[in-house]
Amino acid sequence: MSSYLLKVLTKKQEVDAIIRDTIDKILVLCFGRASDPVCLQLDSVLSKSAQEVSKFASVALVDIDSNEIQVYVNN
């Protein structure tokens, strides 16, 4: 998961903070991995759309391969 335009979250604290701090906008969290071509396609689409929706939505990528993110992935 890498993007020059979108924030990439790799820690539980980062995900918690963006959820807590995003009050007046829609929050779009895209969970995926950099090794998956479908995820990379979606990241590209989100990157191109992020500027257009920036007035009403915040977009961030969440790297599910990070050990700290597993609390959100495993149920």
Secondary structure in CASP SS format (residue, H / E / C, confidence):
PFRMAT SS
TARGET T0000
AUTHOR 0000-0000-0000
METHOD secondary structure of the structure
MODEL  1
M C 1.00
S C 1.00
S C 1.00
Y C 1.00
L C 1.00
L C 1.00
K E 1.00
V E 1.00
L E 1.00
T C 1.00
K C 1.00
K H 1.00
Q H 1.00
E H 1.00
V H 1.00
D H 1.00
A H 1.00
I H 1.00
I H 1.00
R H 1.00
D H 1.00
T C 1.00
I C 1.00
D C 1.00
K C 1.00
I E 1.00
L E 1.00
V E 1.00
L E 1.00
C E 1.00
F E 1.00
G E 1.00
R C 1.00
A C 1.00
S C 1.00
D C 1.00
P H 1.00
V H 1.00
C H 1.00
L H 1.00
Q H 1.00
L H 1.00
D H 1.00
S H 1.00
V H 1.00
L H 1.00
S H 1.00
K H 1.00
S H 1.00
A H 1.00
Q H 1.00
E H 1.00
V H 1.00
S C 1.00
K C 1.00
F C 1.00
A E 1.00
S E 1.00
V E 1.00
A E 1.00
L E 1.00
V E 1.00
D E 1.00
I C 1.00
D C 1.00
S C 1.00
N H 1.00
E H 1.00
I H 1.00
Q H 1.00
V H 1.00
Y H 1.00
V H 1.00
N C 1.00
N C 1.00
END
